[in-house]
Amino acid sequence: MSKFKLSLMLVTMAAFSMPALAGEKVVKRVPAGAVAFHFVLDLNYVTGDLVGYVAFIEGVDGDFFNGPPSEDTAYFTVRLTKLTPPPIPLPVEPDPALSVQLLEPGGQFSVYFDSNPDGRDWTFPESFEKGVPIAVFEESALLNTVANANFPGVGFNVFSNKLIDSTRINFNGQRIDFKKLVPNGVTITNFCNGVRFYPGPGADCGATAIAIGGKLKDVNDDDSDD
């Protein structure tokens, strides 16, 4: 074997055997059905703005806040960046205190990383876009159920999300890439209060994203040679 071929082989082997810089941890894929991340959301009924912050990402070590946990100190934030058409009310009988709405597919939300969080304002959704956008998810149809018999009432919704874009970052010596973390996207559940009046009519929610399994991208599990 020539020296050139040997050198080329060694360089190629090194490229495939070094997934990260020395000492850098690569955050691995979240198992199907496991929690991928937890976050807190605020929805403004008047403007339709939905923003929040991430409090946990599976496999990521270190503190997710630069100080006491809050929207002001969070390194990771979220914002709804593409709205769906107005929700479709669905009749519920015979309980008038229960309302159900269906939101059509097509909405999108983005996850942002800010290495130096310096304060955010719920009344200014743009403040949750500071930093670098690291993931974009496209939403499936969303079913929102609200029980408002007892003021202020509570709501619950469920919807799946396809990952359509991802940008790799380094955080606390770790390589985070949502394309590796949740390549098939996530299913999200939100539990919200029905009504809140400051800083305007809306709802506040706690949310959890569950990793979706199956084969990568658009390959169907039913595709086989059987």
Secondary structure as the mmCIF struct_conf table of DSSP 4:
data_model
#
loop_
_struct_conf.conf_type_id
_struct_conf.id
_struct_conf.beg_label_comp_id
_struct_conf.beg_label_asym_id
_struct_conf.beg_label_seq_id
_struct_conf.end_label_comp_id
_struct_conf.end_label_asym_id
_struct_conf.end_label_seq_id
HELX_RH_AL_P HELX_RH_AL_P1 LYS A 3 SER A 17
BEND BEND1 PRO A 19 ALA A 20
TURN_TY1_P TURN_TY1_P1 ALA A 22 GLY A 23
HELX_LH_PP_P HELX_LH_PP_P1 GLU A 24 GLU A 24
STRN STRN1 LYS A 25 VAL A 26
HELX_LH_PP_P HELX_LH_PP_P2 VAL A 27 PRO A 31
TURN_TY1_P TURN_TY1_P2 ALA A 32 GLY A 33
BEND BEND2 ALA A 34 ALA A 34
STRN STRN2 VAL A 35 ASN A 44
TURN_TY1_P TURN_TY1_P3 TYR A 45 THR A 47
STRN STRN3 LEU A 50 ILE A 57
TURN_TY1_P TURN_TY1_P4 GLU A 58 GLY A 59
BEND BEND3 GLY A 62 GLY A 62
BEND BEND4 PHE A 64 PHE A 64
STRN STRN4 PHE A 65 PHE A 65
BEND BEND5 ASN A 66 SER A 70
TURN_TY1_P TURN_TY1_P5 GLU A 71 THR A 73
STRN STRN5 ALA A 74 ALA A 74
BEND BEND6 TYR A 75 TYR A 75
STRN STRN6 PHE A 76 LYS A 82
HELX_LH_PP_P HELX_LH_PP_P3 LEU A 83 THR A 84
BEND BEND7 PRO A 85 PRO A 85
HELX_LH_PP_P HELX_LH_PP_P4 PRO A 86 PRO A 87
STRN STRN7 ILE A 88 LEU A 90
BEND BEND8 PRO A 94 PRO A 94
TURN_TY1_P TURN_TY1_P6 PRO A 96 ALA A 97
STRN STRN8 LEU A 98 LEU A 103
HELX_LH_PP_P HELX_LH_PP_P5 GLU A 104 GLU A 104
BEND BEND9 PRO A 105 PRO A 105
STRN STRN9 GLN A 108 PHE A 113
BEND BEND10 SER A 115 ASN A 116
STRN STRN10 ASP A 121 ASP A 121
TURN_TY1_P TURN_TY1_P7 TRP A 122 THR A 123
STRN STRN11 PHE A 124 PHE A 124
HELX_RH_3T_P HELX_RH_3T_P1 PRO A 125 GLU A 129
BEND BEND11 GLY A 131 GLY A 131
STRN STRN12 VAL A 132 GLU A 139
STRN STRN13 LEU A 142 ALA A 147
BEND BEND12 ALA A 149 ASN A 150
TURN_TY1_P TURN_TY1_P8 PHE A 151 PRO A 152
STRN STRN14 VAL A 154 SER A 166
STRN STRN15 ILE A 169 PHE A 171
TURN_TY1_P TURN_TY1_P9 ASN A 172 GLY A 173
STRN STRN16 GLN A 174 ILE A 176
HELX_RH_AL_P HELX_RH_AL_P2 PHE A 178 LEU A 181
BEND BEND13 VAL A 182 VAL A 182
TURN_TY1_P TURN_TY1_P10 PRO A 183 ASN A 184
STRN STRN17 VAL A 186 ASN A 193
BEND BEND14 GLY A 194 GLY A 194
STRN STRN18 ARG A 196 ARG A 196
BEND BEND15 TYR A 198 PRO A 201
STRN STRN19 GLY A 202 ALA A 211
BEND BEND16 GLY A 214 LEU A 216
TURN_TY1_P TURN_TY1_P11 LYS A 217 ASP A 218
TURN_TY1_P TURN_TY1_P12 ASP A 221 ASP A 222
BEND BEND17 SER A 224 SER A 224
#
